[in-house]
Amino acid sequence: MRTFGLYVHVPFCGSICSYCHFARTAEHDAARRDVYVAGVLREFELRRQACPALGSARRPLATAYLGGGTPSQLEPDLLARLLAGTVGRCERTADLELTAEANPETFTPGLAQAWLAAGINRVSLGVQSLDAGVLRRLGRACDPTTARRALALACASFTRVSADWILGPGVRLDALLAELDEAVALGVGHVSLYILEVHAGTQLAARVADGSVTLPSDEHVRGAYLAAARRLADRGLVQYEVANFARPGAESRHNRGYWRRQPWLGLGPGAHGAWGRWRRANHDDLSAWLADLDAGRLPEGAVEELRPASRRLERVVLALRTREGVPLSWLPSGALDLDRGEQEGLWRREAGCLRLTGDGFLQLDTIEEALARRL
Protein backbone atom coordinates (compact mmCIF):
# COMPACT_ATOMS: atom_id res chain seq x y z
CA MET A 1 0.00 0.00 0.00
CA ARG A 2 1.26 3.49 -0.85
CA THR A 3 1.19 5.33 2.48
CA PHE A 4 2.79 8.44 3.94
CA GLY A 5 3.96 9.82 7.27
CA LEU A 6 3.11 13.09 8.98
CA TYR A 7 5.46 15.16 11.14
CA VAL A 8 4.10 18.14 13.12
CA HIS A 9 6.61 20.48 14.74
CA VAL A 10 5.47 22.10 17.99
CA PRO A 11 7.92 24.97 18.65
CA PHE A 12 7.04 25.73 22.28
CA CYS A 13 9.27 24.98 25.26
CA GLY A 14 9.17 25.80 28.95
CA SER A 15 12.85 26.72 28.77
CA ILE A 16 15.62 26.44 26.19
CA CYS A 17 18.21 23.69 26.61
CA SER A 18 21.80 24.82 26.16
CA TYR A 19 22.44 22.56 23.16
CA CYS A 20 19.17 22.99 21.25
CA HIS A 21 19.29 24.46 17.74
CA PHE A 22 15.79 23.50 16.56
CA ALA A 23 12.98 25.94 15.79
CA ARG A 24 11.69 26.69 19.30
CA THR A 25 10.69 29.45 21.66
CA ALA A 26 10.11 29.77 25.39
CA GLU A 27 8.07 32.96 24.83
CA HIS A 28 4.47 31.91 24.37
CA ASP A 29 1.10 32.04 26.08
CA ALA A 30 -2.28 30.40 25.62
CA ALA A 31 -3.26 32.83 22.86
CA ARG A 32 -0.04 32.20 20.94
CA ARG A 33 -0.48 28.45 21.21
CA ASP A 34 -4.05 28.77 19.94
CA VAL A 35 -2.87 30.80 16.94
CA TYR A 36 -0.21 28.17 16.24
CA VAL A 37 -2.74 25.32 16.17
CA ALA A 38 -4.97 27.29 13.82
CA GLY A 39 -1.91 27.81 11.62
CA VAL A 40 -1.16 24.09 11.46
CA LEU A 41 -4.72 23.43 10.34
CA ARG A 42 -4.44 26.13 7.66
CA GLU A 43 -1.16 24.69 6.43
CA PHE A 44 -2.67 21.21 6.28
CA GLU A 45 -5.56 22.54 4.20
CA LEU A 46 -3.17 24.26 1.77
CA ARG A 47 -1.18 21.04 1.43
CA ARG A 48 -4.36 19.08 0.75
CA GLN A 49 -5.36 21.57 -1.93
CA ALA A 50 -1.95 21.15 -3.58
CA CYS A 51 -2.21 17.34 -3.38
CA PRO A 52 -5.82 16.11 -3.14
CA ALA A 53 -4.71 12.47 -2.88
CA LEU A 54 -2.97 13.22 0.41
CA GLY A 55 -4.69 11.28 3.16
CA SER A 56 -7.16 9.70 0.74
CA ALA A 57 -7.84 5.98 0.36
CA ARG A 58 -5.19 6.00 -2.38
CA ARG A 59 -2.55 7.44 -0.03
CA PRO A 60 -3.52 6.73 3.62
CA LEU A 61 -1.62 7.92 6.65
CA ALA A 62 0.53 5.22 8.29
CA THR A 63 2.45 7.16 10.97
CA ALA A 64 2.28 10.55 12.64
CA TYR A 65 4.80 12.17 14.95
CA LEU A 66 4.45 15.27 17.12
CA GLY A 67 7.93 16.63 17.82
CA GLY A 68 9.50 19.83 18.93
CA GLY A 69 10.10 21.84 20.86
CA THR A 70 7.88 20.27 23.46
CA PRO A 71 4.46 19.01 22.28
CA SER A 72 3.46 18.47 25.91
CA GLN A 73 3.41 22.28 26.27
CA LEU A 74 0.13 22.25 24.33
CA GLU A 75 -3.02 22.16 26.40
CA PRO A 76 -4.90 18.86 25.91
CA ASP A 77 -7.82 20.54 24.14
CA LEU A 78 -5.46 22.26 21.70
CA LEU A 79 -3.61 19.03 20.99
CA ALA A 80 -6.92 17.24 20.43
CA ARG A 81 -7.98 19.99 18.00
CA LEU A 82 -4.66 19.76 16.17
CA LEU A 83 -4.97 15.99 15.77
CA ALA A 84 -8.63 16.15 14.75
CA GLY A 85 -7.81 18.68 12.04
CA THR A 86 -4.88 16.74 10.60
CA VAL A 87 -4.75 13.04 11.45
CA GLY A 88 -8.51 12.97 11.85
CA ARG A 89 -9.05 14.23 8.31
CA CYS A 90 -6.98 11.46 6.72
CA GLU A 91 -7.78 7.95 5.73
CA ARG A 92 -5.53 5.90 7.99
CA THR A 93 -4.03 2.45 8.09
CA ALA A 94 -5.52 0.12 10.69
CA ASP A 95 -2.24 0.10 12.64
CA LEU A 96 -1.58 3.86 12.64
CA GLU A 97 1.41 4.72 14.82
CA LEU A 98 0.85 8.07 16.56
CA THR A 99 3.82 9.33 18.59
CA ALA A 100 4.15 12.43 20.75
CA GLU A 101 7.27 13.75 22.45
CA ALA A 102 7.24 15.02 26.02
CA ASN A 103 9.73 16.39 28.50
CA PRO A 104 9.50 14.67 31.89
CA GLU A 105 8.61 17.82 33.82
CA THR A 106 5.48 18.33 31.69
CA PHE A 107 4.32 14.70 31.64
CA THR A 108 1.58 14.33 34.23
CA PRO A 109 -1.12 11.70 34.88
CA GLY A 110 -3.74 14.08 33.50
CA LEU A 111 -1.74 14.65 30.35
CA ALA A 112 -1.17 10.92 29.85
CA GLN A 113 -4.91 10.24 30.04
CA ALA A 114 -5.70 13.12 27.67
CA TRP A 115 -3.17 11.83 25.16
CA LEU A 116 -4.60 8.32 25.30
CA ALA A 117 -8.07 9.74 24.71
CA ALA A 118 -6.74 11.71 21.72
CA GLY A 119 -5.41 8.52 20.10
CA ILE A 120 -1.71 8.80 20.89
CA ASN A 121 -0.33 5.28 21.22
CA ARG A 122 3.40 5.88 21.53
CA VAL A 123 5.28 8.32 23.79
CA SER A 124 8.87 9.52 23.44
CA LEU A 125 10.32 11.03 26.62
CA GLY A 126 13.28 13.40 26.44
CA VAL A 127 15.08 12.06 29.49
CA GLN A 128 18.67 12.70 28.28
CA SER A 129 20.17 11.65 31.64
CA LEU A 130 19.32 10.64 35.19
CA ASP A 131 22.41 12.39 36.53
CA ALA A 132 21.76 15.80 38.10
CA GLY A 133 25.17 17.15 37.06
CA VAL A 134 24.74 16.12 33.44
CA LEU A 135 21.26 17.64 33.33
CA ARG A 136 22.62 20.96 34.64
CA ARG A 137 25.34 21.02 31.99
CA LEU A 138 22.72 20.41 29.31
CA GLY A 139 20.55 23.21 30.65
CA ARG A 140 17.65 20.84 31.25
CA ALA A 141 14.71 21.97 33.39
CA CYS A 142 14.20 18.45 34.73
CA ASP A 143 15.75 16.70 37.73
CA PRO A 144 16.39 12.95 38.08
CA THR A 145 13.44 12.36 40.44
CA THR A 146 11.00 13.98 38.01
CA ALA A 147 12.46 12.02 35.10
CA ARG A 148 12.09 8.73 36.95
CA ARG A 149 8.51 9.56 37.86
CA ALA A 150 7.70 10.37 34.23
CA LEU A 151 9.30 7.16 32.98
CA ALA A 152 7.26 5.10 35.42
CA LEU A 153 4.06 6.93 34.47
CA ALA A 154 4.67 6.52 30.75
CA CYS A 155 5.36 2.80 31.06
CA ALA A 156 2.25 2.32 33.21
CA SER A 157 0.05 4.25 30.76
CA PHE A 158 1.32 3.35 27.28
CA THR A 159 2.27 0.04 25.71
CA ARG A 160 4.97 1.70 23.58
CA VAL A 161 7.47 4.02 25.29
CA SER A 162 10.71 5.45 23.93
CA ALA A 163 13.27 7.47 25.87
CA ASP A 164 16.16 9.66 24.69
CA TRP A 165 19.66 9.73 26.20
CA ILE A 166 22.54 12.04 25.29
CA LEU A 167 26.25 11.29 25.48
CA GLY A 168 27.65 14.63 26.56
CA PRO A 169 29.67 16.47 29.22
CA GLY A 170 29.88 14.74 32.56
CA VAL A 171 28.54 11.36 31.46
CA ARG A 172 30.11 8.50 33.41
CA LEU A 173 29.99 5.07 31.83
CA ASP A 174 28.95 3.19 34.96
CA ALA A 175 26.14 5.65 35.64
CA LEU A 176 24.97 5.59 32.01
CA LEU A 177 24.72 1.80 31.95
CA ALA A 178 22.85 1.78 35.27
CA GLU A 179 20.41 4.38 33.94
CA LEU A 180 19.70 2.33 30.81
CA ASP A 181 19.19 -0.77 32.95
CA GLU A 182 16.72 1.16 35.08
CA ALA A 183 14.74 2.43 32.09
CA VAL A 184 14.50 -1.01 30.48
CA ALA A 185 13.44 -2.57 33.79
CA LEU A 186 10.60 -0.04 34.02
CA GLY A 187 9.33 -1.13 30.60
CA VAL A 188 10.98 1.23 28.10
CA GLY A 189 11.07 -0.73 24.85
CA HIS A 190 12.90 1.81 22.69
CA VAL A 191 15.96 3.95 23.42
CA SER A 192 17.44 6.69 21.26
CA LEU A 193 21.07 7.32 22.18
CA TYR A 194 22.49 10.53 20.75
CA ILE A 195 26.02 11.88 20.70
CA LEU A 196 25.89 15.54 21.70
CA GLU A 197 26.59 17.96 18.86
CA VAL A 198 27.63 21.57 19.45
CA HIS A 199 25.86 23.99 17.12
CA ALA A 200 26.89 27.58 16.53
CA GLY A 201 24.68 30.13 18.25
CA THR A 202 23.62 27.88 21.11
CA GLN A 203 24.35 28.49 24.80
CA LEU A 204 26.43 25.34 24.81
CA ALA A 205 28.66 26.62 22.01
CA ALA A 206 29.35 29.77 24.02
CA ARG A 207 30.16 27.77 27.17
CA VAL A 208 32.50 25.47 25.29
CA ALA A 209 34.20 28.49 23.75
CA ASP A 210 34.77 30.22 27.10
CA GLY A 211 35.94 27.01 28.75
CA SER A 212 33.12 26.70 31.28
CA VAL A 213 32.04 23.38 29.71
CA THR A 214 34.51 20.71 28.61
CA LEU A 215 33.38 18.19 26.03
CA PRO A 216 34.27 14.52 26.52
CA SER A 217 37.06 13.16 24.34
CA ASP A 218 36.24 11.24 21.16
CA GLU A 219 37.63 8.10 22.78
CA HIS A 220 35.40 8.51 25.83
CA VAL A 221 32.34 8.98 23.62
CA ARG A 222 33.29 5.96 21.50
CA GLY A 223 33.67 3.77 24.56
CA ALA A 224 30.37 4.92 26.07
CA TYR A 225 28.48 4.48 22.80
CA LEU A 226 29.77 0.98 22.14
CA ALA A 227 29.30 -0.10 25.77
CA ALA A 228 25.73 1.25 25.82
CA ALA A 229 24.95 -0.59 22.58
CA ARG A 230 26.22 -3.85 24.09
CA ARG A 231 24.28 -3.33 27.33
CA LEU A 232 21.04 -2.58 25.49
CA ALA A 233 21.54 -5.66 23.31
CA ASP A 234 22.05 -7.74 26.46
CA ARG A 235 18.71 -6.38 27.72
CA GLY A 236 16.91 -7.29 24.49
CA LEU A 237 17.00 -3.91 22.72
CA VAL A 238 18.62 -4.47 19.33
CA GLN A 239 20.37 -1.65 17.51
CA TYR A 240 18.45 -1.10 14.28
CA GLU A 241 19.88 2.33 13.35
CA VAL A 242 22.83 4.52 14.29
CA ALA A 243 21.13 6.00 17.36
CA ASN A 244 18.15 3.71 17.90
CA PHE A 245 17.64 0.49 19.85
CA ALA A 246 14.42 -1.45 20.34
CA ARG A 247 12.87 -4.70 21.36
CA PRO A 248 11.70 -6.65 18.29
CA GLY A 249 8.47 -5.03 17.11
CA ALA A 250 9.03 -1.84 19.13
CA GLU A 251 10.98 0.02 16.45
CA SER A 252 9.76 3.49 15.47
CA ARG A 253 7.87 2.91 12.23
CA HIS A 254 7.74 6.64 11.62
CA ASN A 255 11.51 7.07 11.78
CA ARG A 256 12.04 3.93 9.74
CA GLY A 257 10.03 5.65 7.04
CA TYR A 258 12.67 8.40 6.88
CA TRP A 259 15.51 5.92 6.45
CA ARG A 260 13.59 3.99 3.80
CA ARG A 261 12.87 7.20 1.89
CA GLN A 262 9.13 6.91 2.25
CA PRO A 263 7.22 10.18 1.72
CA TRP A 264 6.32 12.35 4.65
CA LEU A 265 4.59 15.68 5.11
CA GLY A 266 5.97 18.26 7.53
CA LEU A 267 3.71 20.83 9.21
CA GLY A 268 4.63 23.69 11.51
CA PRO A 269 7.54 26.15 11.77
CA GLY A 270 10.87 24.47 11.06
CA ALA A 271 9.22 21.27 9.79
CA HIS A 272 10.78 19.41 6.86
CA GLY A 273 9.08 17.16 4.35
CA ALA A 274 10.14 14.82 1.55
CA TRP A 275 8.17 13.53 -1.38
CA GLY A 276 9.90 11.76 -4.25
CA ARG A 277 12.76 13.94 -5.42
CA TRP A 278 11.47 17.05 -3.62
CA ARG A 279 12.65 18.28 -0.22
CA ARG A 280 10.78 21.09 1.53
CA ALA A 281 11.60 23.10 4.66
CA ASN A 282 9.25 25.53 6.38
CA HIS A 283 10.30 28.85 7.85
CA ASP A 284 11.92 28.38 11.25
CA ASP A 285 10.51 31.63 12.56
CA LEU A 286 6.98 31.32 13.92
CA SER A 287 5.98 34.82 12.78
CA ALA A 288 7.26 34.29 9.22
CA TRP A 289 5.48 30.94 9.08
CA LEU A 290 2.21 32.51 10.22
CA ALA A 291 2.57 35.47 7.82
CA ASP A 292 2.73 33.18 4.79
CA LEU A 293 -0.29 31.23 5.98
CA ASP A 294 -2.26 34.44 6.55
CA ALA A 295 -1.46 35.35 2.94
CA GLY A 296 -2.65 31.96 1.70
CA ARG A 297 0.85 30.76 0.82
CA LEU A 298 2.65 27.58 1.75
CA PRO A 299 5.11 28.68 4.49
CA GLU A 300 8.21 27.26 2.85
CA GLY A 301 11.64 28.74 3.40
CA ALA A 302 13.34 26.33 0.99
CA VAL A 303 12.33 23.87 -1.72
CA GLU A 304 14.94 21.61 -3.29
CA GLU A 305 14.72 19.18 -6.18
CA LEU A 306 17.38 16.54 -5.64
CA ARG A 307 19.58 15.79 -8.63
CA PRO A 308 20.10 12.13 -9.54
CA ALA A 309 23.53 12.02 -7.87
CA SER A 310 22.12 13.47 -4.65
CA ARG A 311 19.28 10.97 -4.69
CA ARG A 312 21.71 8.08 -5.14
CA LEU A 313 23.87 9.33 -2.26
CA GLU A 314 20.83 9.80 -0.02
CA ARG A 315 19.62 6.28 -0.79
CA VAL A 316 22.99 4.73 0.06
CA VAL A 317 23.69 6.76 3.21
CA LEU A 318 20.23 6.30 4.68
CA ALA A 319 20.49 2.54 4.12
CA LEU A 320 23.92 2.51 5.75
CA ARG A 321 22.40 4.05 8.87
CA THR A 322 20.32 0.92 9.44
CA ARG A 323 20.98 -2.60 10.66
CA GLU A 324 20.06 -4.01 7.24
CA GLY A 325 22.80 -2.01 5.52
CA VAL A 326 23.11 -1.22 1.83
CA PRO A 327 23.14 -3.69 -1.08
CA LEU A 328 26.68 -3.95 -2.43
CA SER A 329 25.25 -3.44 -5.91
CA TRP A 330 24.32 0.13 -4.94
CA LEU A 331 27.95 1.08 -4.27
CA PRO A 332 30.00 2.53 -7.11
CA SER A 333 33.13 0.58 -7.90
CA GLY A 334 36.10 1.82 -5.89
CA ALA A 335 34.10 4.21 -3.72
CA LEU A 336 35.17 2.36 -0.58
CA ASP A 337 38.10 0.06 0.16
CA LEU A 338 35.89 -2.84 1.18
CA ASP A 339 38.67 -5.17 2.29
CA ARG A 340 40.41 -2.54 4.39
CA GLY A 341 37.21 -1.37 6.04
CA GLU A 342 36.35 -4.93 6.97
CA GLN A 343 39.80 -5.51 8.43
CA GLU A 344 39.50 -2.30 10.46
CA GLY A 345 36.15 -3.43 11.83
CA LEU A 346 34.05 -0.71 10.20
CA TRP A 347 31.69 -3.05 8.36
CA ARG A 348 30.81 -6.59 7.39
CA ARG A 349 29.75 -8.00 4.04
CA GLU A 350 26.77 -10.27 4.61
CA ALA A 351 24.07 -11.62 2.28
CA GLY A 352 25.08 -9.23 -0.50
CA CYS A 353 24.95 -6.16 1.76
CA LEU A 354 27.44 -3.87 3.45
CA ARG A 355 26.50 -3.51 7.12
CA LEU A 356 28.25 -1.05 9.41
CA THR A 357 29.50 -2.07 12.84
CA GLY A 358 29.32 0.20 15.88
CA ASP A 359 32.67 1.71 14.93
CA GLY A 360 31.40 2.13 11.39
CA PHE A 361 28.35 4.04 12.61
CA LEU A 362 30.72 6.39 14.44
CA GLN A 363 32.58 6.99 11.15
CA LEU A 364 29.45 7.52 9.04
CA ASP A 365 30.26 11.15 8.16
CA THR A 366 33.67 10.14 6.82
CA ILE A 367 32.15 7.25 4.87
CA GLU A 368 29.54 9.60 3.40
CA GLU A 369 32.27 12.00 2.25
CA ALA A 370 34.04 9.15 0.44
CA LEU A 371 30.81 8.05 -1.23
CA ALA A 372 29.90 11.61 -2.26
CA ARG A 373 33.07 11.83 -4.33
CA ARG A 374 31.99 8.86 -6.45
CA LEU A 375 28.19 8.95 -6.62
QUICOR-V231602 format. One line per field, one symbol per residue. burial: # if it has 16 or more other C-alpha atoms within 10 Angstrom, else .. Layout:
burial->???
This chain:
burial->..############.#####..###.......##.############......##...################.#.######.###..####..############...##.##..##############..#######.###.###.######.##.############.#..##.###.##.#########.#.#....####......#.#.....##.##.######..#.###########..######.#.#.##############....########.###.##....####.........##################..#......#...#...####...##########.#..##..##..#
